[in-house]
Structures are given as C-alpha cells and as structure tokens.
Amino acid sequence: LHQINSQQLFTCQTTLTGVTRDGTDYFIKCRDQPNKEENSRNEMQESYEFNLHGSTGLVMKNLKPNGTIFGAVSPAPIELSVETSFGCDGGQAICFYSETGEEGDYISFFDTNSGNGIHTQPLSLLEGEHTLHVSCVDSGGNLAEDTTTFNVEIDENAPVIARVYEEENLLKVVTVRDSECAYSLNSCDFSFAEGTQMPFANTTIHVTEWNQENTYFIKCRDEFLNEEADCSLVVKPITNFL
C-alpha cells in the first residue's frame, strides 16, 4: 500500500509478525514508480535492515497525591509522583500531566525518564479539589494513562486540644489531629524548643508524668509548626471537696 504524505514522500505500511523479546531482524527493499510495470521500476540494491524487540505493556502505579492533602500556606507545595514498570525499557519512560486531559495540554514532568521508573513534579496548588491526568510513554511507544483526584486543605491554625485528663499517674493530652506538645513548669513564656517534650510526637495522644504539685503550661503545634502565641492549655491540680 502506498500513499504520498505531506512531505511529498511515498509511505509504505505493513504489519510485521513474529517479533520476539530477544529481537527479530527485518530486511526491507523498496521499488520506485509504483504505477509503472514491474520491469520498469528501480529496486534497492541492498536491503534496509532493522531490529524490533517485543515487550510487555507499560504499567503505571502509585499515582499520588490522592485523598486529602493538608498545607499551611496558600498556594500549598504539592508533589505529583508516579511509578512506571515493565514496557520495553524496564519501566523507563517519559511522563506528562494535564489539568484538562485534552490533547496538546500535557506538560512533561520535571523529573522523568530515569532508569528507576520514578517520576516527580512539584506543584503549587490552591485550596480545593484538583484532578490531574497523567500519561506515560516509553521508547517503544507503550502508553499508560491514569487520573488522580484529591483535595487540598489549607490549615493555618494551631492544633486544638480536645481533652486532658490524669490516668495511671500520667497527664494525658488529646489533640484533634496529629501534633507534638511541650510544656514548662514556670509560665507560658517559653519557646517550643525550650519546653519539655511530651511523647508521642506526630500523634493525637501526648503524655507526661503527673505531679500534683506542678502547674503545666502546655504548647502544641502541628507538622506545619502552627502554634498558639500563648499556651495551648494550662493544667492546674485542684483539690476535690465532698
């Protein structure tokens, strides 16, 4: 089958079979002037040789982010990441992303086409829901596509303490989200680094040894270092009268 293309060149097309993973050699010869009799056409003296390797399809996995992503500033720094495997180069590919999914609207990842199959792209996104379309292709033309939808929430407030109580000679502080807490026995006038750390960091439960003779001036902050200017909580032991 022959047809002329936009460059005024004739193209020939066929389907090649028998392509193996180890590679298959093919030899092509061409004749010119396709509309003339066979004996009037010029034929290549030497064949054009090339080799094709078969491959599995390109696989995309671990597309992130997803779910809800929390940030402390707007726009929030977000990392788009994906992994590719298999294909003709053991997962090496070039990945692109788009907010619309329309052809011609895709942008190449900042870090892509590496041998480890990991692709990353830093983004700065406003609060709200976001959908990103990702497309990856390897050197053999194997294509993998996927879409991720996630929500960005900007939280500039210090963590809220939901509950405080004494149990088994421990003062326990419960925050509404993962955070870290520290305390002073003197006043609220201390920096977080100067305070006594309360296990456990990056959880919602924080404890320290309970002493009825002490007043605990407690500060809590989240992973974004949001904290109150004053104390988050002051705990003073009291005497119960029946």
Sine and cosine of phi, psi and omega as CSV:
sin_phi,cos_phi,sin_psi,cos_psi,sin_omega,cos_omega
0.00,0.00,0.77,-0.64,-0.01,-1.00
-0.74,-0.67,0.56,-0.83,0.08,-1.00
-0.40,-0.92,0.48,-0.88,-0.03,-1.00
-1.00,0.02,0.64,-0.77,-0.03,-1.00
-0.98,-0.18,-0.12,-0.99,-0.07,-1.00
-0.92,0.40,-0.31,0.95,0.03,-1.00
-1.00,-0.08,0.23,0.97,0.00,-1.00
0.88,0.47,0.55,0.83,0.06,-1.00
-0.90,-0.44,0.56,-0.83,0.04,-1.00
-0.99,0.12,0.67,-0.74,0.03,-1.00
-0.92,-0.40,0.55,-0.83,0.07,-1.00
-0.85,-0.52,0.65,-0.76,-0.04,-1.00
-0.75,-0.66,0.57,-0.82,0.10,-1.00
-0.35,-0.94,0.12,-0.99,0.07,-1.00
-0.95,-0.32,0.84,-0.54,0.01,-1.00
-1.00,-0.07,0.72,-0.70,0.00,-1.00
-0.88,-0.48,0.18,-0.98,0.05,-1.00
0.97,0.23,0.36,0.93,0.02,-1.00
-0.96,0.27,0.82,-0.58,-0.02,-1.00
-0.96,-0.29,0.25,-0.97,0.03,-1.00
-0.92,0.40,-0.55,0.83,-0.01,-1.00
-0.98,0.22,-0.24,0.97,0.02,-1.00
0.93,-0.37,0.64,-0.76,0.03,-1.00
-0.79,-0.62,0.75,-0.66,0.02,-1.00
-1.00,0.07,0.66,-0.75,0.07,-1.00
-0.79,-0.61,0.56,-0.83,-0.01,-1.00
-0.81,-0.58,0.82,-0.57,-0.08,-1.00
-0.89,-0.46,0.72,-0.70,0.16,-0.99
-0.83,-0.56,0.56,-0.83,-0.02,-1.00
-0.81,-0.58,0.47,-0.88,0.14,-0.99
-0.86,-0.52,0.56,-0.83,0.00,-1.00
-1.00,-0.02,-0.01,-1.00,0.08,-1.00
0.73,0.68,0.91,0.40,-0.11,-0.99
-0.89,0.46,-0.29,0.96,-0.04,-1.00
-1.00,-0.01,-0.01,1.00,-0.02,-1.00
-0.99,-0.14,0.17,-0.99,0.06,-1.00
-0.90,0.44,0.47,-0.88,-0.07,-1.00
-0.84,0.55,-0.65,0.76,-0.06,-1.00
-0.96,0.27,-0.08,1.00,0.03,-1.00
-0.97,-0.23,0.04,1.00,-0.07,-1.00
-0.98,-0.18,0.52,-0.86,0.03,-1.00
-1.00,-0.07,0.72,-0.69,-0.04,-1.00
-0.91,-0.41,0.58,-0.82,0.07,-1.00
-0.85,0.52,0.68,-0.73,0.02,-1.00
-0.97,0.24,-0.59,0.80,0.01,-1.00
-0.88,-0.48,0.61,-0.79,0.01,-1.00
-0.96,0.29,0.50,-0.87,0.15,-0.99
-1.00,0.03,0.86,-0.50,-0.08,-1.00
-0.97,-0.26,0.68,-0.73,0.13,-0.99
-0.48,-0.88,0.24,-0.97,-0.10,-1.00
-0.80,-0.60,0.71,-0.70,0.05,-1.00
-0.88,-0.47,0.64,-0.76,0.07,-1.00
-0.92,-0.39,0.70,-0.71,0.10,-0.99
-0.98,0.20,0.38,-0.93,-0.01,-1.00
-0.46,-0.89,0.30,-0.95,0.18,-0.98
-0.98,0.18,0.20,-0.98,0.04,-1.00
-0.94,0.35,0.41,-0.91,0.07,-1.00
-0.97,0.24,0.72,-0.70,-0.04,-1.00
-0.91,-0.42,0.73,-0.68,0.05,-1.00
-0.95,-0.31,0.68,-0.73,0.01,-1.00
-0.52,-0.85,0.22,-0.98,0.07,-1.00
0.80,0.60,0.73,0.68,0.08,-1.00
-0.97,0.25,0.86,-0.51,-0.03,-1.00
-0.70,-0.71,0.43,-0.90,0.15,0.99
-1.00,0.08,0.18,-0.98,0.17,-0.99
-0.50,-0.86,0.16,-0.99,-0.05,-1.00
0.95,0.31,-0.65,-0.76,-0.02,-1.00
-0.92,-0.40,0.77,-0.64,0.02,-1.00
-0.93,-0.38,0.77,-0.64,-0.02,-1.00
-0.98,-0.19,0.65,-0.76,0.07,-1.00
-0.71,-0.70,0.31,-0.95,-0.02,-1.00
-0.95,-0.30,-0.21,0.98,0.01,-1.00
-0.74,-0.67,0.38,-0.93,0.04,-1.00
-0.84,-0.55,0.79,-0.61,-0.01,1.00
-0.95,0.30,0.45,-0.89,-0.07,-1.00
-1.00,0.03,0.68,-0.73,0.09,-1.00
-0.96,0.28,0.86,-0.51,-0.03,-1.00
-0.81,-0.59,0.64,-0.77,0.08,-1.00
-0.96,-0.29,0.86,-0.51,0.14,-0.99
-1.00,0.05,0.78,-0.63,-0.03,-1.00
-0.60,-0.80,0.47,-0.88,0.03,-1.00
-0.40,-0.91,0.41,-0.91,0.06,-1.00
-0.87,-0.50,0.58,-0.82,0.09,-1.00
-0.83,-0.55,0.52,-0.85,0.02,-1.00
-0.58,-0.82,0.21,-0.98,-0.03,-1.00
0.88,0.48,-0.64,-0.77,-0.11,-0.99
0.95,0.31,-0.26,-0.97,-0.08,-1.00
-1.00,0.07,-0.21,0.98,-0.04,-1.00
-0.82,-0.58,0.49,0.87,0.04,-1.00
0.90,0.43,0.53,0.85,0.04,-1.00
0.98,-0.20,-0.22,0.97,0.04,-1.00
-0.94,0.35,0.78,-0.63,-0.08,-1.00
-0.32,-0.95,0.13,-0.99,0.11,-0.99
-0.93,-0.37,0.78,-0.62,-0.04,-1.00
-0.93,-0.37,0.54,-0.84,0.00,-1.00
-0.76,-0.65,0.41,-0.91,0.04,-1.00
-0.71,-0.70,0.39,-0.92,-0.01,-1.00
-0.48,-0.88,0.55,-0.83,0.08,-1.00
-1.00,0.08,-0.32,0.95,-0.06,-1.00
-0.95,-0.30,-0.46,0.89,-0.08,-1.00
0.98,0.17,0.10,0.99,-0.02,-1.00
-1.00,0.07,0.58,-0.81,0.01,-1.00
-0.87,0.49,0.69,-0.72,-0.04,-1.00
1.00,0.02,-0.06,1.00,-0.03,-1.00
-0.94,-0.33,0.22,0.98,-0.04,-1.00
-1.00,-0.04,0.61,-0.79,0.00,-1.00
-0.87,-0.49,0.68,-0.73,0.00,-1.00
-0.92,0.39,0.63,-0.78,0.12,-0.99
-0.85,0.53,0.50,-0.87,0.04,-1.00
-0.91,0.41,-0.69,0.72,-0.01,-1.00
-0.89,-0.46,0.97,-0.25,-0.07,-1.00
-0.47,-0.88,0.10,-1.00,0.04,-1.00
0.89,0.45,0.56,0.83,0.04,-1.00
-0.99,-0.15,0.36,-0.93,-0.06,-1.00
-0.92,0.39,-0.35,0.94,-0.02,-1.00
-1.00,0.09,-0.06,1.00,0.05,-1.00
0.96,0.29,0.30,0.96,0.02,-1.00
-0.96,-0.27,0.75,-0.66,-0.06,-1.00
-0.80,-0.60,0.74,-0.67,-0.02,-1.00
-0.71,-0.70,0.48,-0.88,0.02,-1.00
-0.55,-0.83,0.89,-0.45,0.07,-1.00
-0.96,0.26,0.67,-0.75,0.01,-1.00
-0.74,-0.67,0.39,-0.92,0.14,-0.99
-0.83,-0.56,0.93,-0.37,-0.16,-0.99
-0.84,-0.54,0.57,-0.82,0.07,-1.00
-0.99,0.16,0.24,-0.97,0.02,-1.00
-0.89,0.45,0.62,-0.79,0.03,-1.00
0.75,-0.66,-0.09,-1.00,-0.01,-1.00
-1.00,0.06,0.65,-0.76,-0.01,-1.00
-0.73,-0.68,0.63,-0.78,0.10,-0.99
-0.83,-0.56,0.78,-0.62,0.00,-1.00
-0.82,-0.57,0.72,-0.70,0.03,-1.00
-0.98,-0.21,0.74,-0.67,-0.06,-1.00
-0.84,-0.55,0.71,-0.70,0.00,-1.00
-0.73,-0.68,0.75,-0.66,0.01,-1.00
-0.80,-0.60,0.62,-0.78,-0.01,-1.00
-0.65,-0.76,0.66,-0.75,0.03,-1.00
-0.98,-0.18,-0.02,-1.00,-0.11,-0.99
-0.93,0.37,-0.28,0.96,0.05,-1.00
-1.00,-0.03,0.05,1.00,0.00,-1.00
1.00,0.06,0.09,1.00,0.06,-1.00
-0.93,0.36,0.75,-0.66,-0.11,-0.99
-0.88,-0.47,0.67,-0.74,0.11,-0.99
-0.74,-0.68,0.70,-0.71,-0.05,-1.00
-0.71,-0.70,0.53,-0.85,0.05,-1.00
-0.35,-0.94,0.21,-0.98,-0.02,-1.00
-0.71,-0.71,0.64,-0.77,0.09,-1.00
-0.81,-0.58,0.65,-0.76,0.06,-1.00
-0.84,-0.55,0.75,-0.66,-0.05,-1.00
-0.52,-0.85,0.24,-0.97,-0.03,-1.00
-0.88,-0.48,0.70,-0.72,0.04,-1.00
-0.96,-0.28,0.82,-0.57,0.06,-1.00
-0.89,-0.46,0.77,-0.64,0.02,-1.00
-0.99,-0.17,0.86,-0.51,-0.02,-1.00
-0.83,-0.55,0.94,-0.34,0.00,-1.00
-0.97,-0.26,0.17,0.99,-0.05,-1.00
-0.98,-0.18,0.46,-0.89,0.07,-1.00
-0.94,0.34,0.43,-0.90,0.01,-1.00
-0.89,0.47,0.57,-0.82,-0.01,-1.00
-1.00,-0.09,0.71,-0.71,0.08,-1.00
-1.00,0.06,0.85,-0.53,-0.06,-1.00
-1.00,-0.02,-0.48,0.88,-0.10,-1.00
-0.34,-0.94,0.53,-0.85,0.12,-0.99
-0.62,-0.78,0.69,-0.72,-0.03,-1.00
-0.33,-0.94,0.25,-0.97,0.05,-1.00
-0.96,-0.29,0.72,-0.69,0.01,-1.00
-0.49,-0.87,0.81,-0.58,0.04,-1.00
0.81,0.59,0.71,0.70,0.03,-1.00
0.90,0.45,0.43,0.90,0.07,-1.00
-0.83,-0.56,0.67,-0.74,0.17,-0.99
-1.00,0.06,0.84,-0.55,-0.06,-1.00
-0.89,-0.45,0.78,-0.63,0.02,-1.00
-0.89,-0.45,0.78,-0.62,-0.01,-1.00
-0.92,-0.39,0.84,-0.54,0.05,-1.00
-0.97,-0.24,0.37,-0.93,-0.08,-1.00
-0.98,0.22,-0.28,0.96,0.08,-1.00
-0.56,-0.83,0.23,-0.97,-0.03,-1.00
-0.82,0.57,0.74,-0.67,-0.03,-1.00
-0.32,-0.95,-0.06,-1.00,0.12,-0.99
-0.74,-0.67,0.54,-0.84,-0.06,-1.00
-0.77,-0.64,0.49,-0.87,0.06,-1.00
-0.62,-0.79,0.36,-0.93,-0.03,-1.00
-0.63,-0.78,0.32,-0.95,0.14,-0.99
-0.80,-0.60,0.46,-0.89,0.05,-1.00
-0.99,-0.14,0.10,1.00,-0.08,-1.00
-0.95,-0.32,-0.82,0.57,-0.05,-1.00
-0.24,-0.97,0.00,-1.00,0.07,-1.00
-0.99,0.13,-0.07,1.00,-0.06,-1.00
-1.00,0.09,0.94,0.34,0.06,-1.00
-0.51,-0.86,0.51,-0.86,0.08,-1.00
-0.99,0.14,0.37,-0.93,-0.05,-1.00
-0.85,0.52,-0.65,0.76,-0.03,-1.00
-0.92,0.40,-0.43,0.90,-0.01,-1.00
-0.99,0.15,-0.32,0.95,-0.05,-1.00
-0.97,0.23,0.22,-0.98,0.09,-1.00
-1.00,0.10,0.86,-0.52,-0.06,-1.00
-0.93,0.36,0.62,-0.78,0.03,-1.00
-0.96,-0.29,0.89,-0.46,0.13,-0.99
-0.89,0.46,0.65,-0.76,0.25,0.97
-0.84,-0.54,0.68,-0.74,0.00,-1.00
-0.94,0.33,0.50,-0.86,0.04,-1.00
0.86,0.50,0.58,0.81,0.14,-0.99
-0.69,-0.72,-0.05,-1.00,0.02,-1.00
-0.98,-0.19,-0.10,1.00,0.00,-1.00
-0.90,-0.44,0.78,-0.63,-0.05,-1.00
-0.73,-0.68,0.72,-0.70,-0.14,-0.99
-0.73,-0.68,0.38,-0.92,0.18,-0.98
-0.42,-0.91,0.25,-0.97,-0.01,-1.00
-0.92,0.39,0.70,-0.71,-0.05,-1.00
-1.00,-0.01,0.77,-0.64,0.06,-1.00
-0.70,-0.71,0.88,-0.48,-0.07,-1.00
-0.91,0.41,-0.25,0.97,0.00,-1.00
-1.00,0.08,-0.16,0.99,-0.11,-0.99
-0.97,-0.24,0.46,-0.89,0.24,-0.97
-0.94,-0.33,0.76,-0.65,-0.10,-1.00
-0.97,-0.26,0.89,-0.45,0.09,-1.00
-0.99,-0.15,0.94,-0.35,-0.22,-0.98
-0.92,-0.38,0.71,-0.71,0.14,-0.99
-0.84,-0.54,0.66,-0.75,0.05,-1.00
-0.80,-0.60,0.57,-0.82,0.05,-1.00
-0.62,-0.78,0.39,-0.92,-0.02,-1.00
-1.00,-0.10,-0.11,-0.99,-0.05,-1.00
-0.91,0.42,-0.32,0.95,0.02,-1.00
-1.00,-0.05,0.12,0.99,0.02,-1.00
0.93,0.38,0.38,0.92,0.13,-0.99
-0.96,0.30,0.81,-0.59,0.04,-1.00
-0.50,-0.87,0.36,-0.93,0.03,-1.00
-0.95,0.32,0.53,-0.85,0.08,-1.00
-0.92,0.40,-0.58,0.81,0.04,-1.00
-0.98,-0.18,-0.27,-0.96,0.05,-1.00
-0.94,0.34,0.53,-0.85,0.17,-0.99
-0.97,0.24,-0.49,0.87,-0.07,-1.00
-0.27,-0.96,0.59,-0.80,0.14,-0.99
-0.86,-0.50,0.83,-0.55,-0.04,-1.00
-0.94,-0.35,0.88,-0.47,0.03,-1.00
-0.88,-0.47,0.83,-0.56,0.07,-1.00
-0.90,0.44,0.60,-0.80,0.05,-1.00
-0.78,-0.63,0.31,-0.95,0.05,-1.00
-0.97,-0.22,0.79,-0.61,0.02,-1.00
-0.99,0.11,0.72,-0.69,0.06,-1.00
-0.93,-0.36,0.80,-0.60,0.02,-1.00
-1.00,-0.03,0.00,0.00,0.00,0.00
